[in-house]
């Protein structure tokens, strides 16, 4: 049976740690850019931006999960 929920952590390499940090740093920059334009958006546009931020968070989560 596979460990679908990863109850056991596996060690990761320094290279893998670097990739994770890179993903998160780049996503943070994009998230900040998203936030910077909120004042110029309508309420419905803000909803779309919220979805963009949620999907960015999800993308990072899946990228990290793929590595770990």
C-alpha positions, 0 to 999 in steps of 0.5 A: 500500500502506498503512503498517499498522505505521506505520513513518513517524510523522506529526506530531500537533497540540498538541490531539492530544498533550493528548488522549493525556496525558488518556487516560493520566492518567485510565487511571493514576488507574483503575489506581491504584484497581484496585491499591488494592483488591488486598488485599481480593480472593481469588486468583480475584478478583485474576485478574479484576483482572489482566484488568481492568488488561490491558484498560485498558492495551489500551484506552489503546493503541488510543485512542493509536493512533487519534489517532496 
